[in-house]
């Protein structure tokens, strides 16, 4: 921008100065001729009375439109023209009087040359200031035009765009500018507008997801509550009028209370991970003692359902830095999911191993697997595939989501795949230094 302004300011000024120089330079020619005549006359003073020399001099002076008068001791001894040399008042000729140095008797030369061509004296007197003022005005006009086109108009458009954005209109466009600072400002403003638009779209999406989440939670809470209330009312009103009925009603009430407890625990864990951004309290964990303890806690459920719960333990010890409580919750959710989807007589396996750069914890089952259309969505909050909507498998649709959030908080990944015998969920965590890789 500085170079552009300097060019706009200097170009008219330099143009005017060049024109003035050329205009007045044309009038320096006669003075150069006067100097040549003076030099020739003073170099040949002894030949002033030589007819050949004066004839040659007269021819040369006639070509240059110059006349002279030679004076010695007050008397003219030679002149190039018998006509009056002063000229008229409207066309006066310039005259110079030159004294011959050290001449005795004294000698003088009068040189008459044509008047100056070009502008008159009055023009020469006011041309320079007028030219400077004109150049300044042109420069100021050019600067004003440049500022308006490159700065004022783009900034005005940016100001209008800001008001439109404030009013909620985010589809805006801004003109380009050759001024880098203004172009950077417009680019940053457009980036801000795009980011704001994306943020609002994300906010709308989150709001829609929140509404669906609340609706699903209300539905999940209402179902066991209705069953629990019905069982308690049956007991209170005497509908359960036999020991067998009372036992059955009490079992239903206990089962629904346990379901409510699991649902509330899942909601609490999900809220802490999703909205409170709970961070792991990492400590070294020996997987050889940690994972079997989790499996033993779920073994009664597996035995009650007739499912074998097995462990695949590597020969080398493995250590990870993790939050024991959070990681326990993630693995319990995976084992619970596997037990719910594995039929009687099936197997659920918990295995772990160290690869070259990672530690893997895998939970496999011999259930029906995950439908292909459900596989991309099984970690979405409250998602249930069509095969599990009948509530027989239980759960609120948050267990896998919570497990993935916990693993992500540990800088790891949780993935799922279908195997020929069922489904497998794999937790991948960064390996600790000093662990030995095993296959």
ZAMIDO-431355 format. One record per residue (C-alpha): x, y, z; residue in one letter; residue number from 1. Coordinates in Angstrom, 3 decimals, padded with zeros to 6 digits. Each point is the difference from the previous one (the first is absolute). Layout:
% residues N
<<X, Y, Z>, "a", NUM> ...
END
This chain:
% residues 439
<<000.000, 000.000, 000.000>, "x", 1> <<002.867, 002.389, 000.841>, "x", 2> <<001.551, -000.512, -003.443>, "x", 3> <<-003.339, 000.603, -001.717>, "x", 4> <<-000.588, 003.240, 001.910>, "x", 5> <<003.554, 001.189, -000.744>, "x", 6> <<-000.496, -000.714, -003.691>, "x", 7> <<-003.331, 001.864, -000.062>, "x", 8> <<001.553, 002.999, 001.726>, "x", 9> <<003.283, 000.215, -001.926>, "x", 10> <<-001.255, -000.789, -003.517>, "x", 11> <<-001.909, 003.316, -000.571>, "x", 12> <<002.726, 002.024, 001.700>, "x", 13> <<002.762, -001.514, -002.089>, "x", 14> <<-002.076, 000.428, -003.156>, "x", 15> <<-000.487, 003.730, 000.656>, "x", 16> <<003.669, 000.504, 000.827>, "x", 17> <<001.097, -001.799, -003.174>, "x", 18> <<-002.361, 002.132, -002.102>, "x", 19> <<001.314, 003.163, 001.642>, "x", 20> <<003.593, -001.076, -000.504>, "x", 21> <<-000.548, -000.785, -003.655>, "x", 22> <<-001.946, 003.223, -000.508>, "x", 23> <<002.638, 002.278, 001.471>, "x", 24> <<002.927, -002.068, -001.182>, "x", 25> <<-000.935, 000.941, -003.552>, "x", 26> <<000.884, 003.612, 000.809>, "x", 27> <<003.572, -000.672, 001.086>, "x", 28> <<001.236, -000.267, -003.629>, "x", 29> <<000.530, 003.748, -000.637>, "x", 30> <<002.105, 000.357, 003.116>, "x", 31> <<002.245, -002.786, -001.227>, "x", 32> <<000.412, 001.847, -003.338>, "x", 33> <<000.885, 003.191, 001.867>, "x", 34> <<002.708, -001.848, 001.825>, "x", 35> <<001.396, -001.425, -003.246>, "x", 36> <<000.028, 003.468, -001.611>, "x", 37> <<001.686, 001.486, 003.054>, "x", 38> <<002.662, -002.686, 000.010>, "x", 39> <<000.760, 000.456, -003.705>, "x", 40> <<000.182, 003.771, 000.189>, "x", 41> <<002.213, 000.072, 003.043>, "x", 42> <<002.351, -002.572, -001.476>, "x", 43> <<000.455, 002.042, -003.237>, "x", 44> <<000.175, 003.554, 001.342>, "x", 45> <<003.064, 000.755, -002.140>, "x", 46> <<-001.961, -000.867, -003.172>, "x", 47> <<-002.932, 002.334, 000.606>, "x", 48> <<001.178, 002.233, -002.834>, "x", 49> <<000.715, -002.882, -002.400>, "x", 50> <<-002.562, 000.115, -002.837>, "x", 51> <<000.238, -003.727, -000.703>, "x", 52> <<-000.569, -000.859, 003.616>, "x", 53> <<-002.961, 002.369, 000.344>, "x", 54> <<-001.555, -001.390, -003.209>, "x", 55> <<000.317, -003.567, 001.253>, "x", 56> <<-001.354, 001.069, 003.394>, "x", 57> <<-002.969, 001.760, -001.608>, "x", 58> <<-001.010, -003.121, -001.925>, "x", 59> <<000.136, -002.166, 003.132>, "x", 60> <<-001.947, 002.518, 002.100>, "x", 61> <<-002.660, 000.322, -002.691>, "x", 62> <<-000.628, -003.757, 000.205>, "x", 63> <<-000.446, 000.289, 003.747>, "x", 64> <<-002.209, 003.130, -000.241>, "x", 65> <<002.448, 002.011, 002.085>, "x", 66> <<001.346, 003.521, -000.658>, "x", 67> <<002.967, 001.721, 001.587>, "x", 68> <<001.484, 003.440, 000.317>, "x", 69> <<003.729, 000.404, 000.655>, "x", 70> <<001.015, 003.197, 001.793>, "x", 71> <<003.514, 001.272, 000.532>, "x", 72> <<000.750, 003.059, 002.064>, "x", 73> <<-003.637, 001.042, -000.228>, "x", 74> <<-000.236, -000.339, -003.788>, "x", 75> <<-001.709, -002.729, -002.014>, "x", 76> <<002.502, -001.867, -002.113>, "x", 77> <<-002.338, -002.740, -001.273>, "x", 78> <<-003.639, -001.050, 000.015>, "x", 79> <<-001.728, -002.885, -001.756>, "x", 80> <<-003.125, 001.911, -000.936>, "x", 81> <<-000.802, 003.528, -000.973>, "x", 82> <<-003.542, -000.460, 001.321>, "x", 83> <<-000.968, 001.040, 003.535>, "x", 84> <<000.928, -002.922, 002.230>, "x", 85> <<-002.212, 000.700, 003.009>, "x", 86> <<-003.232, -001.145, -001.677>, "x", 87> <<-003.486, 001.280, 000.780>, "x", 88> <<-001.494, 000.239, 003.458>, "x", 89> <<-002.116, -003.122, -000.677>, "x", 90> <<002.902, -002.020, -001.290>, "x", 91> <<003.066, 001.398, 001.748>, "x", 92> <<003.267, -001.794, -000.586>, "x", 93> <<002.241, -001.050, 002.827>, "x", 94> <<003.252, 001.936, 000.247>, "x", 95> <<003.156, -000.772, 001.926>, "x", 96> <<002.941, 002.385, 000.532>, "x", 97> <<003.378, -001.684, 000.390>, "x", 98> <<003.210, 001.823, 000.832>, "x", 99> <<003.242, -001.380, -001.404>, "x", 100> <<002.343, -000.544, 002.936>, "x", 101> <<003.287, 001.940, 000.091>, "x", 102> <<-000.740, 001.816, -003.257>, "x", 103> <<001.653, 003.336, -000.735>, "x", 104> <<-001.714, 001.933, -001.307>, "x", 105> <<-003.118, -001.601, 001.593>, "x", 106> <<-002.059, -002.246, -002.232>, "x", 107> <<-003.606, -001.175, 000.386>, "x", 108> <<-002.319, -002.457, -001.745>, "x", 109> <<-003.771, 000.350, -000.195>, "x", 110> <<-001.704, -003.294, -000.833>, "x", 111> <<-003.596, 000.175, -001.264>, "x", 112> <<-001.958, -003.262, -000.121>, "x", 113> <<-003.632, -000.868, -000.719>, "x", 114> <<-002.517, 000.159, 002.869>, "x", 115> <<-000.692, -003.205, 001.937>, "x", 116> <<-002.436, -002.449, -001.584>, "x", 117> <<-002.630, -001.637, 002.162>, "x", 118> <<-002.024, 001.468, 002.826>, "x", 119> <<000.306, 003.638, 000.919>, "x", 120> <<001.580, 001.147, 003.232>, "x", 121> <<-003.367, 000.164, 001.767>, "x", 122> <<-000.614, -003.648, -000.824>, "x", 123> <<003.400, -000.976, 001.267>, "x", 124> <<-000.692, 001.777, 003.255>, "x", 125> <<-003.204, -001.861, 000.882>, "x", 126> <<000.394, -003.269, -001.888>, "x", 127> <<002.020, -001.823, 002.667>, "x", 128> <<-002.304, 000.735, 002.963>, "x", 129> <<-003.096, -000.707, -002.101>, "x", 130> <<001.583, -003.230, -001.248>, "x", 131> <<000.836, -001.034, 003.537>, "x", 132> <<-003.525, 000.751, 001.218>, "x", 133> <<-001.487, -001.880, -002.948>, "x", 134> <<002.263, -002.957, 000.621>, "x", 135> <<-000.958, 000.013, 003.675>, "x", 136> <<-003.700, 000.096, -000.847>, "x", 137> <<000.405, -002.839, -002.470>, "x", 138> <<001.950, -002.010, 002.562>, "x", 139> <<-002.626, 000.607, 002.681>, "x", 140> <<-002.742, -000.968, -002.450>, "x", 141> <<001.834, -003.206, -000.906>, "x", 142> <<000.576, -000.839, 003.654>, "x", 143> <<-003.661, 000.653, 000.787>, "x", 144> <<-001.075, -002.256, -002.875>, "x", 145> <<002.431, -002.712, 001.082>, "x", 146> <<-001.077, 000.172, 003.647>, "x", 147> <<-003.653, -000.163, -000.927>, "x", 148> <<000.398, -002.925, -002.389>, "x", 149> <<002.504, -002.031, 002.028>, "x", 150> <<-000.862, 000.839, 003.614>, "x", 151> <<-003.221, 001.956, 000.554>, "x", 152> <<-002.281, -002.057, -002.271>, "x", 153> <<001.259, -003.395, 001.297>, "x", 154> <<-000.228, 001.183, 003.621>, "x", 155> <<-003.493, 001.347, -000.622>, "x", 156> <<-000.989, -003.381, -001.425>, "x", 157> <<001.548, -001.699, 003.046>, "x", 158> <<-001.965, 002.300, 002.319>, "x", 159> <<-003.241, -000.783, -001.852>, "x", 160> <<000.820, -003.720, 000.160>, "x", 161> <<000.580, 000.270, 003.763>, "x", 162> <<-003.460, 001.495, 000.460>, "x", 163> <<-001.516, -002.752, -002.134>, "x", 164> <<001.796, -002.667, 002.027>, "x", 165> <<-001.262, 001.630, 003.203>, "x", 166> <<-003.512, -000.246, -001.455>, "x", 167> <<000.478, -003.719, -000.626>, "x", 168> <<000.858, 000.040, -003.720>, "x", 169> <<003.135, -002.109, -000.387>, "x", 170> <<000.132, -000.452, -003.805>, "x", 171> <<002.138, 003.040, -000.828>, "x", 172> <<002.672, 000.945, -002.519>, "x", 173> <<002.608, 002.762, 000.123>, "x", 174> <<001.785, 001.838, -002.849>, "x", 175> <<003.685, -000.540, -000.586>, "x", 176> <<002.641, 002.604, 000.796>, "x", 177> <<003.560, 000.504, -001.172>, "x", 178> <<000.956, 001.284, 003.448>, "x", 179> <<001.398, -002.985, 001.855>, "x", 180> <<-001.250, 001.116, 003.399>, "x", 181> <<-003.559, 000.500, -001.257>, "x", 182> <<000.104, -003.292, -001.910>, "x", 183> <<001.189, -001.791, 003.166>, "x", 184> <<-002.812, 001.639, 001.992>, "x", 185> <<-002.640, -001.101, -002.519>, "x", 186> <<001.453, -003.508, -000.113>, "x", 187> <<-000.082, -000.228, 003.812>, "x", 188> <<-003.562, 001.346, 000.049>, "x", 189> <<-001.119, -002.592, -002.555>, "x", 190> <<001.709, -002.743, 002.020>, "x", 191> <<-001.782, 001.241, 003.126>, "x", 192> <<-003.315, -000.008, -001.847>, "x", 193> <<000.541, -003.551, -001.230>, "x", 194> <<001.047, -001.147, 003.479>, "x", 195> <<-003.037, 001.689, 001.530>, "x", 196> <<-002.248, -001.619, -002.582>, "x", 197> <<001.512, -003.419, 000.718>, "x", 198> <<-000.337, 000.628, 003.736>, "x", 199> <<-003.667, 000.910, -000.314>, "x", 200> <<-000.648, -003.047, -002.150>, "x", 201> <<001.776, -002.181, 002.561>, "x", 202> <<-001.968, 001.642, 002.790>, "x", 203> <<-003.250, -000.709, -001.807>, "x", 204> <<001.081, -003.599, -000.541>, "x", 205> <<000.952, -000.360, 003.667>, "x", 206> <<-003.308, 001.500, 001.046>, "x", 207> <<-001.848, -002.492, -002.158>, "x", 208> <<002.122, -002.808, 001.425>, "x", 209> <<-000.667, 001.265, 003.537>, "x", 210> <<-003.748, -000.060, -000.586>, "x", 211> <<000.174, -003.518, -001.368>, "x", 212> <<002.232, -001.014, 002.909>, "x", 213> <<-002.440, 001.342, 002.580>, "x", 214> <<-002.918, -001.659, -001.782>, "x", 215> <<001.787, -003.358, -000.073>, "x", 216> <<001.027, 000.288, 003.663>, "x", 217> <<-003.563, 000.783, 001.041>, "x", 218> <<-001.190, -003.060, -001.918>, "x", 219> <<002.681, -002.218, 001.546>, "x", 220> <<-000.821, 001.215, 003.497>, "x", 221> <<-003.745, -000.314, -000.467>, "x", 222> <<000.033, -003.669, -001.068>, "x", 223> <<001.558, -001.538, 003.165>, "x", 224> <<-001.855, 002.532, 002.173>, "x", 225> <<-003.348, -001.172, -001.362>, "x", 226> <<000.936, -003.641, 000.631>, "x", 227> <<001.287, 000.805, 003.490>, "x", 228> <<-003.114, 001.977, 000.890>, "x", 229> <<-002.275, -002.744, -001.338>, "x", 230> <<001.774, -002.635, 002.079>, "x", 231> <<-000.173, 002.124, 003.166>, "x", 232> <<-003.686, 000.807, -000.586>, "x", 233> <<-000.688, -003.719, -000.471>, "x", 234> <<001.631, -000.697, 003.330>, "x", 235> <<-001.739, 002.913, 001.714>, "x", 236> <<-003.534, -000.762, -001.301>, "x", 237> <<000.174, -003.703, 000.643>, "x", 238> <<000.051, -001.094, -003.637>, "x", 239> <<002.970, -002.158, 000.964>, "x", 240> <<-002.147, -002.161, 002.270>, "x", 241> <<002.245, -003.041, 000.063>, "x", 242> <<003.610, -000.563, 001.030>, "x", 243> <<000.931, -000.847, -003.592>, "x", 244> <<-001.517, 003.239, -001.375>, "x", 245> <<001.607, 002.098, 002.743>, "x", 246> <<003.362, -001.580, -000.760>, "x", 247> <<-000.424, 000.680, -003.711>, "x", 248> <<-001.108, 003.623, 000.578>, "x", 249> <<002.908, 000.612, 002.348>, "x", 250> <<002.449, -001.466, -002.553>, "x", 251> <<-001.385, 002.285, -002.734>, "x", 252> <<000.261, 003.014, 002.312>, "x", 253> <<003.606, -000.865, 000.876>, "x", 254> <<000.908, -000.535, -003.654>, "x", 255> <<-001.482, 003.376, -001.056>, "x", 256> <<001.647, 001.763, 002.939>, "x", 257> <<003.344, -001.471, -001.084>, "x", 258> <<-000.675, 001.158, -003.575>, "x", 259> <<-000.724, 003.519, 001.270>, "x", 260> <<003.203, -000.070, 002.015>, "x", 261> <<002.038, -001.015, -003.055>, "x", 262> <<-001.680, 002.655, -002.139>, "x", 263> <<000.642, 002.765, 002.520>, "x", 264> <<003.620, -001.132, 000.402>, "x", 265> <<000.448, 000.099, -003.786>, "x", 266> <<-001.521, 003.477, -000.194>, "x", 267> <<002.240, 001.251, 002.774>, "x", 268> <<003.119, -001.442, -001.632>, "x", 269> <<-000.974, 001.352, -003.418>, "x", 270> <<-000.618, 003.496, 001.422>, "x", 271> <<003.382, 000.077, 001.706>, "x", 272> <<001.817, -001.071, -003.142>, "x", 273> <<-001.973, 002.013, -002.563>, "x", 274> <<-000.698, 003.278, 001.774>, "x", 275> <<002.311, 000.205, 003.012>, "x", 276> <<003.003, -001.220, -002.040>, "x", 277> <<001.280, -002.258, 002.757>, "x", 278> <<003.700, -000.772, -000.409>, "x", 279> <<001.609, -003.301, 001.026>, "x", 280> <<002.001, -000.261, 003.219>, "x", 281> <<002.729, -002.203, -001.423>, "x", 282> <<001.917, -002.537, 002.046>, "x", 283> <<002.027, -003.072, -001.071>, "x", 284> <<-002.269, -003.043, -000.405>, "x", 285> <<001.152, -003.612, -000.299>, "x", 286> <<-002.442, -001.558, -002.444>, "x", 287> <<000.753, -003.544, 001.237>, "x", 288> <<-001.744, 000.750, 003.309>, "x", 289> <<-002.296, 002.841, -001.082>, "x", 290> <<-001.974, -001.652, -002.840>, "x", 291> <<-000.667, -003.358, 001.696>, "x", 292> <<-001.468, 001.909, 002.947>, "x", 293> <<-002.497, 001.708, -002.295>, "x", 294> <<-000.935, -003.332, -001.604>, "x", 295> <<-000.569, -001.646, 003.392>, "x", 296> <<-002.474, 002.727, 000.926>, "x", 297> <<-002.187, -000.958, -002.992>, "x", 298> <<000.462, -003.758, 000.236>, "x", 299> <<-003.182, -000.530, 002.089>, "x", 300> <<-002.080, 001.601, -002.764>, "x", 301> <<001.718, -002.146, -002.593>, "x", 302> <<-000.582, -003.164, 002.028>, "x", 303> <<-003.651, 000.909, 000.582>, "x", 304> <<-000.510, 000.376, -003.745>, "x", 305> <<001.941, -003.121, -000.879>, "x", 306> <<002.796, 001.893, -001.813>, "x", 307> <<003.687, -000.898, 000.417>, "x", 308> <<002.239, 002.985, 000.869>, "x", 309> <<003.626, -000.720, -000.950>, "x", 310> <<003.325, 001.864, 000.161>, "x", 311> <<002.838, -000.021, -002.526>, "x", 312> <<003.034, 001.038, 002.044>, "x", 313> <<003.349, 000.811, -001.703>, "x", 314> <<003.203, -001.454, 001.394>, "x", 315> <<001.707, 003.385, 000.418>, "x", 316> <<-001.292, 002.526, 002.574>, "x", 317> <<-001.519, 003.185, -001.374>, "x", 318> <<-000.262, 003.385, 001.733>, "x", 319> <<-001.994, 003.054, -001.049>, "x", 320> <<-000.559, 003.454, 001.462>, "x", 321> <<-003.750, 000.416, 000.400>, "x", 322> <<-002.793, 001.015, 002.346>, "x", 323> <<-000.941, -003.306, 001.632>, "x", 324> <<-003.565, 001.045, 000.802>, "x", 325> <<-000.760, 001.365, -003.491>, "x", 326> <<001.654, -002.893, -001.819>, "x", 327> <<-001.888, -002.490, 002.197>, "x", 328> <<-003.253, 001.671, -001.059>, "x", 329> <<000.908, -000.227, -003.701>, "x", 330> <<000.941, -003.698, 000.126>, "x", 331> <<-003.042, -000.870, 002.159>, "x", 332> <<-002.223, 001.680, -002.612>, "x", 333> <<001.594, -002.078, -002.765>, "x", 334> <<-000.334, -003.230, 001.974>, "x", 335> <<-003.584, 000.855, 000.951>, "x", 336> <<-000.836, 000.657, -003.643>, "x", 337> <<001.587, -003.318, -001.015>, "x", 338> <<-001.869, -001.953, 002.703>, "x", 339> <<-003.344, 001.525, -000.983>, "x", 340> <<000.434, -000.972, -003.654>, "x", 341> <<001.530, -003.453, 000.482>, "x", 342> <<-002.529, -002.856, 000.127>, "x", 343> <<000.064, -002.754, 002.591>, "x", 344> <<002.861, -002.392, -000.576>, "x", 345> <<002.105, 002.699, -001.671>, "x", 346> <<003.378, 001.446, 000.960>, "x", 347> <<001.278, 003.470, 000.861>, "x", 348> <<003.774, 000.440, -000.059>, "x", 349> <<002.129, 002.784, 001.497>, "x", 350> <<003.502, 000.160, -001.497>, "x", 351> <<002.878, 002.461, 000.025>, "x", 352> <<003.373, 000.229, -001.712>, "x", 353> <<002.802, 002.366, -000.919>, "x", 354> <<000.788, 000.843, -003.642>, "x", 355> <<003.027, 001.912, -001.227>, "x", 356> <<-001.340, 003.392, 001.120>, "x", 357> <<-003.353, -000.657, 001.683>, "x", 358> <<-001.815, -001.950, 002.676>, "x", 359> <<-003.229, -001.702, -001.115>, "x", 360> <<-002.870, -001.163, 002.221>, "x", 361> <<-002.639, -002.018, -001.872>, "x", 362> <<-003.467, -001.237, 001.020>, "x", 363> <<-001.412, -002.682, -002.332>, "x", 364> <<-003.281, -001.866, 000.086>, "x", 365> <<-001.748, -002.777, -001.886>, "x", 366> <<-003.212, 001.917, -000.469>, "x", 367> <<-001.792, 000.859, -003.255>, "x", 368> <<002.423, 002.825, -000.804>, "x", 369> <<-000.808, 003.574, -000.915>, "x", 370> <<-002.209, 000.699, -003.032>, "x", 371> <<002.005, 001.769, -002.698>, "x", 372> <<-002.418, 002.953, -000.084>, "x", 373> <<000.453, 000.463, 003.763>, "x", 374> <<003.793, -000.325, 000.127>, "x", 375> <<000.781, 003.667, -000.845>, "x", 376> <<-002.426, 001.240, 002.693>, "x", 377> <<000.421, -002.284, 002.989>, "x", 378> <<002.064, 002.596, 001.897>, "x", 379> <<-002.573, 002.778, -000.516>, "x", 380> <<-001.857, 001.012, 003.173>, "x", 381> <<-003.289, -001.891, 000.521>, "x", 382> <<000.365, -001.896, -003.274>, "x", 383> <<-001.578, -003.437, -000.170>, "x", 384> <<-000.060, -002.257, -002.985>, "x", 385> <<-003.275, -001.453, -001.189>, "x", 386> <<000.839, -003.408, 001.466>, "x", 387> <<000.251, 001.381, 003.531>, "x", 388> <<-002.958, 002.355, 000.194>, "x", 389> <<-002.145, -002.510, 001.826>, "x", 390> <<001.735, 000.776, 003.346>, "x", 391> <<000.706, -003.661, 000.651>, "x", 392> <<003.701, 000.782, -000.036>, "x", 393> <<-000.484, 003.026, 002.252>, "x", 394> <<002.247, 003.070, 000.175>, "x", 395> <<-000.554, 003.646, -000.775>, "x", 396> <<002.160, 000.214, -003.105>, "x", 397> <<002.753, 001.895, 001.869>, "x", 398> <<002.359, -002.794, 001.046>, "x", 399> <<002.041, -000.100, -003.207>, "x", 400> <<-000.011, 003.803, -000.261>, "x", 401> <<001.382, 000.309, 003.523>, "x", 402> <<002.644, -002.641, -000.716>, "x", 403> <<001.206, 001.828, -003.105>, "x", 404> <<000.108, 003.367, 001.857>, "x", 405> <<002.101, -001.560, 002.776>, "x", 406> <<002.428, -001.582, -002.470>, "x", 407> <<000.305, 003.289, -001.931>, "x", 408> <<000.789, 001.797, 003.279>, "x", 409> <<002.936, -002.430, 000.340>, "x", 410> <<001.280, 000.941, -003.500>, "x", 411> <<-001.209, -003.322, -001.375>, "x", 412> <<-002.598, -001.386, -002.389>, "x", 413> <<-002.947, -002.362, 000.324>, "x", 414> <<-001.027, -001.850, -003.147>, "x", 415> <<-002.442, -002.799, -000.817>, "x", 416> <<-000.066, -002.704, -002.646>, "x", 417> <<-001.812, -003.169, -000.885>, "x", 418> <<001.841, -003.297, 000.139>, "x", 419> <<-001.213, -003.368, -001.303>, "x", 420> <<-001.022, -000.988, 003.546>, "x", 421> <<-001.515, 003.309, 001.149>, "x", 422> <<001.010, 003.567, 000.816>, "x", 423> <<003.316, 001.352, 001.338>, "x", 424> <<000.674, 003.335, 001.693>, "x", 425> <<003.654, 001.109, 000.175>, "x", 426> <<001.456, 002.659, 002.295>, "x", 427> <<003.301, 001.346, -001.311>, "x", 428> <<002.167, 001.953, 002.456>, "x", 429> <<003.543, 001.413, -000.306>, "x", 430> <<002.549, -002.547, 001.238>, "x", 431> <<002.276, 000.724, 002.941>, "x", 432> <<003.782, 000.057, -000.359>, "x", 433> <<001.580, -003.225, 001.196>, "x", 434> <<-002.899, -002.272, -001.012>, "x", 435> <<000.942, -002.948, -002.173>, "x", 436> <<-001.918, -000.483, -003.229>, "x", 437> <<-001.832, -003.279, -000.373>, "x", 438> <<-001.980, -001.548, -002.767>, "x", 439> 
END
